[in-house]
């Protein structure tokens, strides 16, 4: 796929409310939690529970959490995703580069319609999920199947061990530790997933482990100097283990006074990294007498944009081979 004005790259992130208000959060969560990839309960059971119990209760609580991290230009996820797309555009000047959200705006269908009006014919789609999951990447594929008519669409499904991405994450950790000193332990915290999905063959946990091992190897860490955990558990069923909260409690019980935490399953910072890890879990660790230091996501770092642009270029070359 040679670079030309008819070629586009679409970066897709999960999504975010448009404002840190209960109403905006309810609207966003309603779309997100209606996706059958995310919640697989029967609709007659799930929809009443969602609209009459979960959204009224969670909307105000989640809105208060968003208010704690909101930036001048919007939520961190929206701001950094937009900046990242702009940085990638600079590296692919002959392409159209845009971003979309799987839930919320700009919607995937809206951006694809804009591409068509601009004369785009071929689109490389890069979901900003380094590790593939049926709950995230496959949901983007669902949206593309509905909205991609008339376009030649190529989706990159994973980049969990891409060398340039691994090096960018490792370098960001190295730089943070050079500036602030190295903690006694490095914790890789990934978003969780119900265990039943992994049992059915979702490759996500294996890819999270592969990412963590590759990054740790890039840093020259021995096995005992790092560990992996899963955060953001929702509902009562069993999720991937170990849970980040429990992993931190275990580290505190061992007397590890300083822990560095990084979240390489997230391309940019968001509620789960800034409020859950950097604020809530850090406060919990402080109450146990230790210090939890959060290392930011790659966000719009130059190395991040370089890695994603290279992924898109290779995907384009593969299509032309």
Secondary structure as UniProt FT lines:
FT   TURN            5..6
FT   STRAND          7..15
FT   HELIX           22..34
FT   TURN            36..38
FT   HELIX           43..49
FT   HELIX           50..54
FT   HELIX           55..69
FT   TURN            72..73
FT   HELIX           76..91
FT   TURN            93..94
FT   STRAND          96..103
FT   HELIX           108..117
FT   TURN            118..119
FT   STRAND          122..127
FT   TURN            134..136
FT   HELIX           137..147
FT   TURN            149..150
FT   STRAND          152..156
FT   TURN            160..161
FT   HELIX           163..180
FT   STRAND          185..191
FT   HELIX           195..199
FT   TURN            200..201
FT   HELIX           204..219
FT   HELIX           223..225
FT   STRAND          226..231
FT   HELIX           244..253
FT   TURN            254..255
FT   STRAND          258..262
FT   TURN            264..265
FT   HELIX           272..281
FT   HELIX           282..287
FT   TURN            288..289
FT   STRAND          291..295
FT   TURN            299..300
FT   HELIX           302..320
//
